[in-house]
Amino acid sequence: MRDLFVDGDVLLASIPPEKTLELVKAMKRYKLDFDDAYQYIAARLNGLTLVTFDKDLKRKPLGGQTPAQIIASLK
C-alpha cells in the first residue's frame, strides 16, 4: 500500500458522510451493487472519469470508459 498511496501517484477518492444518500439513490436508480455505486458517486463528486472493465459502469449515463478508450482519446 505504501508504494501506491504514499510513494506513488494513486489517490483515494471517498464519499463524505453527508453524500451517502446519493449512493443509495444511485444503487436504486441504476441497479448497481454497493461497490459500483460507491465508485460512480465518488467519481462524480470528484470530477473524475470512471475507467473500468465493469459492464455495469460502462452503461449510459454512468459514462465509464475502458482503459483502451482512455488511451485512444489521448492520441
LOMIBA-757419 format. One line per field, with one value per residue: residue in one letter; x, y, z of N, C-alpha, C in turn. Coordinates in nm, 2 decimals. Example, Ala and Ser with C-alpha at 12.3 -4.5 7.8 and 13.67 -1.06 7.14 Angstrom:
! residues 2
r = [A  S]
n_c1 = [1.32  1.28]
n_c2 = [-0.57  -0.22]
n_c3 = [0.78  0.71]
ca_c1 = [1.23  1.37]
ca_c2 = [-0.45  -0.11]
ca_c3 = [0.78  0.71]
c_c1 = [1.32  1.29]
c_c2 = [-0.33  0.00]
c_c3 = [0.78  0.79]
***
This chain:
! residues 75
r = [M  R  D  L  F  V  D  G  D  V  L  L  A  S  I  P  P  E  K  T  L  E  L  V  K  A  M  K  R  Y  K  L  D  F  D  D  A  Y  Q  Y  I  A  A  R  L  N  G  L  T  L  V  T  F  D  K  D  L  K  R  K  P  L  G  G  Q  T  P  A  Q  I  I  A  S  L  K]
n_c1 = [0.08  0.20  0.37  0.19  -0.01  0.13  0.40  0.35  0.14  -0.13  -0.44  -0.69  -1.03  -1.31  -1.64  -1.81  -1.97  -2.22  -2.31  -2.39  -2.65  -2.69  -2.55  -2.71  -2.93  -2.83  -2.77  -3.03  -3.15  -2.99  -2.96  -2.73  -2.47  -2.33  -2.05  -2.01  -2.18  -2.07  -1.82  -1.91  -2.04  -1.83  -1.65  -1.81  -1.85  -1.60  -1.52  -1.42  -1.33  -1.47  -1.28  -1.29  -1.35  -1.59  -1.91  -2.15  -2.08  -2.01  -2.24  -2.47  -2.63  -2.39  -2.13  -1.87  -1.55  -1.34  -0.99  -0.86  -1.02  -0.97  -0.69  -0.69  -0.82  -0.63  -0.45]
n_c2 = [-0.12  0.12  0.18  0.25  0.44  0.62  0.66  0.65  0.75  0.72  0.80  0.82  0.82  0.94  0.93  1.18  1.16  1.30  1.27  1.01  0.93  0.98  0.77  0.55  0.62  0.61  0.33  0.23  0.37  0.30  0.04  -0.08  -0.25  -0.21  -0.15  -0.07  0.15  0.32  0.37  0.51  0.74  0.85  0.92  1.10  1.31  1.40  1.49  1.30  1.06  0.74  0.46  0.15  -0.21  -0.31  -0.39  -0.28  -0.03  0.09  0.16  0.39  0.65  0.65  0.65  0.52  0.43  0.22  0.12  0.12  0.29  0.53  0.56  0.58  0.82  1.00  1.01]
n_c3 = [0.00  0.07  -0.15  -0.34  -0.24  -0.07  -0.16  -0.43  -0.72  -0.67  -0.58  -0.32  -0.36  -0.19  -0.03  0.13  0.45  0.45  0.19  0.15  0.10  -0.17  -0.28  -0.21  -0.36  -0.62  -0.63  -0.64  -0.86  -1.08  -1.06  -0.93  -0.75  -0.42  -0.43  -0.69  -0.71  -0.52  -0.64  -0.87  -0.76  -0.61  -0.81  -0.96  -0.77  -0.74  -0.99  -1.17  -1.43  -1.48  -1.51  -1.63  -1.66  -1.60  -1.69  -1.59  -1.51  -1.75  -1.87  -2.02  -1.83  -1.69  -1.78  -1.78  -1.90  -2.09  -2.03  -2.28  -2.44  -2.31  -2.35  -2.63  -2.66  -2.59  -2.79]
ca_c1 = [0.00  0.28  0.42  0.08  -0.07  0.23  0.51  0.30  0.05  -0.26  -0.52  -0.81  -1.15  -1.41  -1.77  -1.83  -2.09  -2.35  -2.34  -2.42  -2.78  -2.67  -2.50  -2.83  -3.02  -2.76  -2.80  -3.17  -3.18  -2.91  -2.95  -2.59  -2.44  -2.27  -1.92  -2.02  -2.25  -1.97  -1.72  -1.98  -2.07  -1.70  -1.60  -1.89  -1.83  -1.46  -1.50  -1.33  -1.39  -1.46  -1.20  -1.33  -1.39  -1.72  -2.01  -2.25  -2.03  -1.99  -2.37  -2.51  -2.55  -2.28  -2.01  -1.74  -1.47  -1.23  -0.86  -0.84  -1.09  -0.89  -0.56  -0.72  -0.86  -0.51  -0.36]
ca_c2 = [0.00  0.24  0.21  0.31  0.56  0.71  0.69  0.65  0.86  0.67  0.88  0.76  0.91  0.89  1.00  1.23  1.10  1.37  1.23  0.87  0.91  0.98  0.64  0.47  0.66  0.55  0.19  0.20  0.42  0.24  -0.11  -0.11  -0.30  -0.11  -0.10  0.01  0.28  0.40  0.42  0.61  0.86  0.91  0.98  1.21  1.41  1.44  1.53  1.20  0.97  0.60  0.38  0.02  -0.31  -0.35  -0.36  -0.20  0.11  0.15  0.19  0.53  0.77  0.64  0.70  0.46  0.40  0.12  0.18  0.14  0.42  0.65  0.57  0.63  0.96  1.07  1.01]
ca_c3 = [0.00  0.08  -0.28  -0.42  -0.18  -0.01  -0.25  -0.57  -0.76  -0.66  -0.48  -0.27  -0.37  -0.10  -0.03  0.26  0.51  0.41  0.05  0.13  0.05  -0.31  -0.31  -0.21  -0.47  -0.74  -0.63  -0.68  -0.99  -1.19  -1.03  -0.90  -0.62  -0.33  -0.47  -0.82  -0.68  -0.45  -0.74  -0.95  -0.68  -0.58  -0.94  -0.99  -0.68  -0.76  -1.13  -1.24  -1.53  -1.44  -1.60  -1.58  -1.75  -1.55  -1.79  -1.53  -1.50  -1.88  -1.93  -2.01  -1.83  -1.60  -1.86  -1.76  -2.02  -2.08  -2.05  -2.43  -2.48  -2.25  -2.43  -2.77  -2.65  -2.56  -2.91]
c_c1 = [0.09  0.33  0.31  0.03  0.02  0.33  0.47  0.21  -0.09  -0.33  -0.65  -0.93  -1.25  -1.54  -1.78  -1.96  -2.22  -2.39  -2.38  -2.56  -2.78  -2.63  -2.62  -2.92  -2.96  -2.78  -2.93  -3.19  -3.11  -2.89  -2.80  -2.57  -2.36  -2.14  -1.92  -2.08  -2.15  -1.87  -1.79  -1.99  -1.93  -1.64  -1.68  -1.86  -1.69  -1.42  -1.41  -1.41  -1.37  -1.38  -1.22  -1.35  -1.53  -1.83  -2.12  -2.21  -2.01  -2.13  -2.39  -2.62  -2.43  -2.15  -1.88  -1.68  -1.37  -1.10  -0.82  -0.90  -1.01  -0.76  -0.59  -0.76  -0.74  -0.42  -0.40]
c_c2 = [0.13  0.28  0.28  0.44  0.66  0.76  0.71  0.77  0.81  0.75  0.80  0.86  0.85  0.98  1.05  1.18  1.17  1.34  1.08  0.84  0.91  0.84  0.54  0.49  0.60  0.40  0.15  0.25  0.34  0.09  -0.15  -0.17  -0.19  -0.06  -0.03  0.14  0.37  0.46  0.53  0.74  0.93  0.98  1.10  1.33  1.48  1.48  1.43  1.12  0.82  0.53  0.23  -0.08  -0.36  -0.30  -0.27  -0.06  0.17  0.19  0.34  0.55  0.77  0.68  0.64  0.43  0.30  0.19  0.20  0.27  0.54  0.67  0.63  0.78  1.05  1.09  1.13]
c_c3 = [0.00  -0.06  -0.37  -0.37  -0.12  -0.10  -0.40  -0.60  -0.76  -0.55  -0.44  -0.28  -0.27  -0.11  0.11  0.32  0.47  0.27  0.03  0.08  -0.11  -0.36  -0.31  -0.32  -0.60  -0.75  -0.68  -0.83  -1.10  -1.17  -1.01  -0.77  -0.55  -0.39  -0.60  -0.80  -0.61  -0.55  -0.83  -0.88  -0.65  -0.70  -0.97  -0.90  -0.69  -0.90  -1.20  -1.34  -1.47  -1.55  -1.55  -1.70  -1.71  -1.64  -1.72  -1.53  -1.64  -1.94  -1.92  -1.91  -1.74  -1.66  -1.83  -1.89  -1.99  -2.08  -2.19  -2.48  -2.43  -2.32  -2.56  -2.77  -2.63  -2.68  -3.00]
***
